[in-house]
Amino acid sequence: MALIVQKYGGSSLADAQKIRAVARRIAKTRDLKKKVVAVVSAMGDTTDELINLASQVSNSPEPRELDLLLSSGEVVSCTLMAMALRSLGYDAISLTGLQAGIHTDTAHGRARIDRVDTDRVIRELEAERIVVVAGFQGFTEDLDVTTLGRGGSDTSAVALAAALKAERCEVYTDVEGIYTADPRIVSNARRLEEITYEEMLELAAYGAKMHPRSIELASVYNIPIYVAASFGETPGTLIHGDVPMMEHRVKVTGVTYDRNVAKITLRGVPDRPGIAATLFEPLSAAGISVDTIVQNTSLDQFTDLSFTVTRTDLRDAVKRVRSVSEGMGARDVVTDDSLSKVSIVGAGMLDAPGYASRMFRALADADINIDMITTSEIRITCIVAESRVEDAVQILHKAFQLEEP
């Protein structure tokens, strides 16, 4: 009997009625003679509410205690889902991350999965039960609960699918798949029937629905991911590695954006070996991810160095940058948190000229200034003012003719 891992997001589980509706969907899959492992997020805005509650009792919640608190949201969801399935006449059992064998490192709030011990899940599946697992969480060797950070339930689901050698991982959410652009911004955005891991990884890293960690994991273990809406039968998008790469295929797959961007600039930095290492090593040690980096041409042996981080990391990043800037001889440290990223992504752009110039011309004609530029083999990203990012998405979607024919 084939195994399917399904993941349901918090908006799909916001109340008892929605939980019962999702239970019926899970039951339909079981009726198709499939074994089912369902991974669930916390109900609705539960995680945000718990974070807010923690901030009311502590100015700086201890990470271990905060993780234990936040993990309770998914535990509530998975127990209620098991109850709903049992009320429909299906044998089901709920498991926490610990009970499901999800081992992680000790980085509270952003833990990474080390391995998955599947013995308990396999025993329950062999007993003909539907297994409901609390997403977003795991445990350390000392049995402390950890959470996996943003998009953690997606990562939980893909990790379980890989460990259990599932047929595929299905991710059900509040959108009907992966689109050529955010349909809330571009009304005629087109739903993609399929997309490669490589393209989806770039889209996810620069603002699309799924988290890059889950896509990377799926790519490594070759687990197809099907993304679709929780309610209704509208076809979704299949993310996999078998999309044919013919010469005539669409060059640009989608346009994406990310508002969670801030820029830090060190002015008047001495241009000598070791400066970049001195600056970025403390950020790396603190788990702060740096994205776009631009260093200006040296003038009189001094230069300006700019880089971007997420806005959520800005305060901590600035604190660490200032602690080393004086020793580096930097003249000043300035920040800008009014920026956003807009990107075009497509495997068809590889070794095909003209896409950067076309993107830049489209933005220039709309009087949208480009602050910084970063690229990969299949992505071009521009940092622009947040006030113009929606305009930029609409303009680029039209410029590359991604709308429905």
C-alpha positions as CSV (number, residue, x, y, z in Angstrom):
1,M,0.0,0.0,0.0
2,A,1.5,3.3,-1.1
3,L,2.2,6.0,1.5
4,I,1.2,9.7,1.2
5,V,2.4,12.4,3.5
6,Q,0.1,15.4,3.7
7,K,0.7,18.7,5.4
8,Y,-2.0,21.2,6.4
9,G,-1.2,24.8,7.2
10,G,-2.7,26.9,10.0
11,S,-5.2,28.8,7.9
12,S,-6.7,25.4,6.9
13,L,-7.1,24.5,10.6
14,A,-8.3,27.8,12.0
15,D,-11.5,26.5,13.7
16,A,-13.3,23.2,14.5
17,Q,-15.3,23.3,11.3
18,K,-12.2,23.6,9.2
19,I,-10.5,20.8,11.2
20,R,-13.5,18.5,10.4
21,A,-13.3,19.4,6.7
22,V,-9.6,18.6,6.6
23,A,-10.3,15.3,8.4
24,R,-12.8,14.4,5.7
25,R,-10.1,15.2,3.1
26,I,-7.6,12.9,4.9
27,A,-10.2,10.2,5.1
28,K,-10.8,10.4,1.3
29,T,-7.1,9.7,0.7
30,R,-7.3,6.7,3.1
31,D,-10.3,5.4,1.2
32,L,-8.1,5.2,-1.9
33,K,-6.2,2.5,-0.1
34,K,-3.3,4.8,0.8
35,K,-1.4,4.9,4.0
36,V,-1.5,8.5,5.3
37,V,0.7,10.5,7.6
38,A,-0.8,14.0,8.1
39,V,1.5,16.8,9.4
40,V,-0.4,19.8,10.9
41,S,0.5,23.4,11.8
42,A,-0.9,25.3,14.7
43,M,-4.5,26.6,14.3
44,G,-4.8,30.0,12.6
45,D,-2.7,32.6,14.3
46,T,-2.0,30.5,17.4
47,T,1.8,30.8,17.1
48,D,1.7,34.6,16.8
49,E,-0.6,34.7,19.8
50,L,1.7,32.6,21.9
51,I,4.7,34.8,21.0
52,N,2.7,37.8,22.0
53,L,1.7,36.1,25.3
54,A,5.3,35.3,26.0
55,S,6.4,38.9,25.4
56,Q,3.8,40.0,28.0
57,V,5.5,38.0,30.7
58,S,9.1,38.4,29.7
59,N,11.0,41.1,27.8
60,S,13.4,38.3,26.6
61,P,11.9,34.8,26.7
62,E,14.5,32.1,27.2
63,P,14.7,30.2,23.9
64,R,14.2,26.8,25.4
65,E,11.1,27.8,27.2
66,L,9.7,29.7,24.2
67,D,10.2,26.6,22.0
68,L,8.3,24.5,24.5
69,L,5.5,27.0,24.6
70,L,5.3,27.4,20.8
71,S,5.3,23.6,20.2
72,S,2.0,23.4,22.1
73,G,0.1,25.0,19.2
74,E,0.8,22.1,16.9
75,V,0.1,19.6,19.6
76,V,-3.4,21.0,20.0
77,S,-3.9,20.7,16.2
78,C,-2.8,17.1,15.9
79,T,-4.8,15.9,18.8
80,L,-8.0,17.6,17.6
81,M,-7.4,16.2,14.1
82,A,-7.0,12.6,15.5
83,M,-10.3,13.1,17.4
84,A,-12.0,14.4,14.2
85,L,-10.8,11.4,12.2
86,R,-12.0,9.0,14.9
87,S,-15.4,10.6,15.0
88,L,-15.6,9.8,11.2
89,G,-14.9,6.1,12.0
90,Y,-11.2,6.0,11.1
91,D,-8.5,4.7,13.4
92,A,-6.0,7.6,14.0
93,I,-3.3,8.5,16.5
94,S,-1.6,11.9,17.2
95,L,2.2,12.1,17.7
96,T,4.4,15.0,18.9
97,G,7.7,15.6,17.1
98,L,9.4,13.6,19.8
99,Q,7.0,10.7,19.5
100,A,7.5,10.8,15.7
101,G,11.2,10.5,16.1
102,I,12.3,13.9,14.7
103,H,15.8,14.5,16.0
104,T,17.2,18.0,15.7
105,D,20.2,20.0,16.8
106,T,20.1,22.4,19.7
107,A,19.4,25.7,17.9
108,H,16.2,26.7,19.6
109,G,13.9,28.6,17.3
110,R,15.7,27.6,14.1
111,A,16.6,23.9,14.7
112,R,17.7,21.7,11.9
113,I,16.7,18.1,11.5
114,D,19.5,15.6,12.1
115,R,17.6,12.4,11.5
116,V,14.1,10.8,11.7
117,D,13.6,7.6,13.6
118,T,10.6,6.1,11.9
119,D,10.0,3.0,14.1
120,R,7.0,4.4,16.0
121,V,5.3,5.9,12.8
122,I,5.8,2.6,10.9
123,R,4.3,0.6,13.8
124,E,1.2,2.8,13.8
125,L,0.9,2.6,10.0
126,E,1.2,-1.2,10.1
127,A,-1.6,-1.2,12.6
128,E,-3.8,0.5,9.9
129,R,-3.9,3.8,11.6
130,I,-3.8,7.3,10.1
131,V,-0.8,9.0,11.8
132,V,-1.2,12.7,12.6
133,V,2.1,14.4,13.5
134,A,2.7,17.8,15.1
135,G,4.7,19.8,12.6
136,F,7.3,22.5,13.3
137,Q,9.0,20.7,16.1
138,G,11.5,18.1,17.1
139,F,13.7,17.2,20.0
140,T,17.4,17.2,21.0
141,E,19.5,14.4,22.4
142,D,18.6,15.7,25.9
143,L,14.9,15.4,25.0
144,D,14.4,19.2,24.9
145,V,11.7,20.4,22.5
146,T,12.9,22.5,19.6
147,T,11.1,24.4,16.8
148,L,12.2,24.5,13.2
149,G,11.6,28.2,12.5
150,R,9.5,29.7,9.7
151,G,8.1,27.1,7.3
152,G,8.9,24.4,9.8
153,S,5.8,22.3,9.2
154,D,6.7,22.0,5.5
155,T,10.1,20.9,6.5
156,S,8.7,18.3,9.0
157,A,6.4,16.9,6.3
158,V,9.2,16.5,3.6
159,A,11.6,15.0,6.2
160,L,9.0,12.4,7.2
161,A,8.2,11.7,3.5
162,A,11.9,11.2,2.8
163,A,12.5,9.0,5.8
164,L,9.4,6.9,5.2
165,K,10.1,6.7,1.4
166,A,6.6,8.1,0.7
167,E,5.2,8.3,-2.8
168,R,5.0,12.0,-2.5
169,C,4.4,14.9,-0.1
170,E,1.2,16.9,-0.5
171,V,1.1,20.4,0.9
172,Y,-2.4,21.9,1.4
173,T,-2.7,25.5,2.1
174,D,-4.8,28.6,1.3
175,V,-3.7,29.0,-2.3
176,E,-4.3,26.7,-5.3
177,G,-0.7,26.0,-6.1
178,I,2.3,27.9,-7.2
179,Y,1.6,30.9,-9.4
180,T,3.6,33.0,-11.9
181,A,3.2,35.9,-9.4
182,D,1.3,36.6,-6.2
183,P,-2.4,36.6,-7.4
184,R,-3.2,39.2,-4.7
185,I,-1.0,41.6,-6.6
186,V,-1.3,40.3,-10.2
187,S,-4.9,39.4,-10.9
188,N,-4.2,37.5,-14.1
189,A,-1.3,35.4,-12.6
190,R,-1.2,31.9,-13.9
191,R,-1.1,28.7,-11.9
192,L,1.8,26.5,-12.8
193,E,1.0,22.8,-13.5
194,E,4.6,21.8,-12.6
195,I,7.9,23.4,-11.7
196,T,11.5,22.1,-11.1
197,Y,13.0,21.9,-7.7
198,E,15.7,24.3,-8.8
199,E,13.2,27.0,-9.9
200,M,11.0,26.5,-6.9
201,L,14.0,26.8,-4.6
202,E,14.8,30.2,-6.1
203,L,11.1,31.3,-5.9
204,A,10.9,30.1,-2.3
205,A,14.1,31.8,-1.3
206,Y,12.9,35.1,-2.7
207,G,9.3,35.3,-1.3
208,A,7.1,32.5,-2.7
209,K,4.8,30.4,-0.6
210,M,7.0,27.5,0.5
211,H,10.2,27.6,2.6
212,P,13.5,26.9,0.8
213,R,14.5,24.3,3.4
214,S,11.6,22.0,2.5
215,I,12.4,22.3,-1.3
216,E,16.0,21.6,-0.8
217,L,15.3,18.5,1.3
218,A,12.8,17.3,-1.3
219,S,15.4,17.8,-4.1
220,V,18.1,15.9,-2.2
221,Y,15.8,12.9,-1.6
222,N,13.8,13.2,-4.8
223,I,10.4,13.6,-3.1
224,P,7.8,15.1,-5.3
225,I,5.7,17.9,-3.6
226,Y,2.2,18.6,-4.7
227,V,0.9,22.0,-3.6
228,A,-2.8,22.7,-3.7
229,A,-5.7,24.4,-1.8
230,S,-7.1,22.7,1.3
231,F,-10.7,23.1,0.2
232,G,-12.1,22.3,-3.2
233,E,-10.7,20.1,-6.0
234,T,-8.8,22.7,-8.1
235,P,-5.6,21.1,-9.5
236,G,-2.4,22.3,-7.8
237,T,1.3,22.4,-8.8
238,L,3.7,19.5,-8.8
239,I,7.2,20.3,-7.8
240,H,9.6,17.7,-9.0
241,G,12.8,17.0,-10.9
242,D,11.5,15.6,-14.1
243,V,10.3,18.7,-16.0
244,P,11.7,18.4,-19.6
245,M,14.2,21.2,-20.4
246,M,13.6,21.7,-24.1
247,E,15.0,24.7,-25.9
248,H,11.6,26.2,-26.6
249,R,10.3,26.0,-23.0
250,V,9.2,29.1,-21.2
251,K,12.3,31.1,-20.2
252,V,10.9,33.0,-17.2
253,T,8.7,30.9,-14.9
254,G,7.6,33.5,-12.3
255,V,8.1,36.8,-10.6
256,T,8.4,36.9,-6.8
257,Y,9.0,39.5,-4.1
258,D,10.0,39.7,-0.5
259,R,9.3,42.7,1.8
260,N,11.4,41.4,4.7
261,V,14.5,43.2,3.6
262,A,16.9,45.7,5.3
263,K,20.2,47.1,4.2
264,I,23.2,47.8,6.3
265,T,26.0,50.0,4.9
266,L,29.5,50.6,6.4
267,R,30.9,53.8,5.1
268,G,34.6,54.6,4.8
269,V,35.9,51.0,5.4
270,P,39.7,50.5,4.9
271,D,40.2,48.5,1.7
272,R,42.5,45.7,3.0
273,P,42.5,41.9,3.3
274,G,40.4,40.4,6.1
275,I,37.8,43.2,6.4
276,A,35.0,41.1,5.0
277,A,35.8,38.2,7.3
278,T,36.0,40.4,10.3
279,L,32.5,41.8,9.5
280,F,30.7,38.7,8.5
281,E,32.1,36.0,10.8
282,P,30.2,37.4,13.9
283,L,27.0,37.5,11.9
284,S,27.4,33.9,10.8
285,A,28.1,32.9,14.4
286,A,24.9,34.5,15.5
287,G,22.9,32.6,12.8
288,I,22.2,35.8,10.8
289,S,21.9,35.2,7.1
290,V,23.4,37.8,4.8
291,D,22.0,38.0,1.2
292,T,23.1,40.6,-1.3
293,I,26.6,42.1,-0.8
294,V,28.0,45.1,-2.7
295,Q,31.4,46.6,-2.2
296,N,32.1,49.9,-4.0
297,T,35.3,50.5,-5.9
298,S,38.1,51.6,-3.6
299,L,38.9,55.4,-3.5
300,D,42.1,56.4,-1.6
301,Q,42.1,52.9,0.0
302,F,38.6,53.4,1.5
303,T,35.4,51.9,0.3
304,D,31.7,51.5,1.2
305,L,30.3,48.0,1.9
306,S,26.6,47.3,1.8
307,F,24.7,44.1,2.5
308,T,21.1,43.0,3.2
309,V,19.6,41.0,6.0
310,T,16.0,40.3,7.0
311,R,14.3,43.1,8.9
312,T,13.7,40.7,11.7
313,D,17.5,40.3,12.1
314,L,18.3,44.0,11.6
315,R,18.5,45.0,15.2
316,D,20.8,42.1,16.2
317,A,22.9,42.5,13.0
318,V,23.5,46.2,13.6
319,K,24.5,45.6,17.2
320,R,27.1,43.1,16.0
321,V,28.3,45.2,13.1
322,R,28.8,48.2,15.3
323,S,30.8,46.1,17.8
324,V,33.4,45.4,15.1
325,S,33.1,48.5,12.9
326,E,35.4,50.8,15.1
327,G,38.1,48.1,15.2
328,M,37.8,47.9,11.4
329,G,38.2,51.7,11.1
330,A,34.8,52.3,9.5
331,R,33.6,55.8,9.5
332,D,29.9,55.2,10.0
333,V,27.2,52.5,9.9
334,V,23.8,53.3,8.4
335,T,20.6,51.3,7.8
336,D,17.6,51.3,5.5
337,D,14.5,49.2,6.3
338,S,12.3,50.5,3.6
339,L,13.4,48.1,0.8
340,S,12.0,45.0,-0.8
341,K,13.3,42.4,-3.3
342,V,11.7,41.7,-6.7
343,S,13.0,38.7,-8.7
344,I,12.4,36.9,-12.0
345,V,13.1,33.2,-12.0
346,G,13.4,30.6,-14.7
347,A,15.7,27.7,-15.6
348,G,15.2,28.8,-19.3
349,M,17.2,31.9,-18.6
350,L,20.4,29.9,-18.2
351,D,22.9,30.9,-20.9
352,A,20.2,32.9,-22.6
353,P,21.1,36.6,-23.1
354,G,19.0,39.7,-22.7
355,Y,16.9,38.9,-19.6
356,A,18.7,41.3,-17.3
357,S,18.6,44.2,-19.7
358,R,14.9,43.6,-20.3
359,M,14.2,43.5,-16.6
360,F,16.2,46.7,-16.0
361,R,14.5,48.5,-18.9
362,A,11.0,47.6,-17.7
363,L,11.8,49.0,-14.2
364,A,13.5,52.1,-15.6
365,D,10.5,52.9,-17.9
366,A,8.3,52.8,-14.8
367,D,10.7,55.1,-12.9
368,I,11.5,52.4,-10.4
369,N,15.1,52.8,-9.0
370,I,17.3,49.8,-8.5
371,D,19.2,49.9,-5.2
372,M,21.2,46.7,-5.5
373,I,21.3,43.7,-7.8
374,T,22.1,40.0,-7.2
375,T,21.8,37.0,-9.5
376,S,22.1,33.3,-9.7
377,E,22.2,31.1,-12.9
378,I,18.4,31.1,-13.0
379,R,17.4,34.2,-11.0
380,I,17.8,38.0,-11.2
381,T,16.9,40.0,-8.1
382,C,16.7,43.8,-7.7
383,I,16.4,45.6,-4.4
384,V,13.9,48.4,-4.8
385,A,11.9,50.7,-2.6
386,E,9.1,48.9,-0.7
387,S,6.6,51.5,-1.8
388,R,7.2,50.4,-5.5
389,V,7.5,46.6,-5.1
390,E,4.0,45.8,-6.1
391,D,4.3,48.0,-9.1
392,A,7.5,46.2,-10.0
393,V,5.9,42.8,-9.7
394,Q,3.0,43.8,-12.0
395,I,5.3,45.5,-14.5
396,L,7.7,42.5,-14.8
397,H,4.9,40.0,-15.0
398,K,3.6,41.9,-18.0
399,A,7.0,42.5,-19.5
400,F,7.8,38.8,-19.6
401,Q,4.2,37.8,-20.7
402,L,3.5,35.5,-17.9
403,E,-0.3,36.1,-17.8
404,E,-2.9,33.7,-19.0
405,P,-2.9,33.6,-22.9
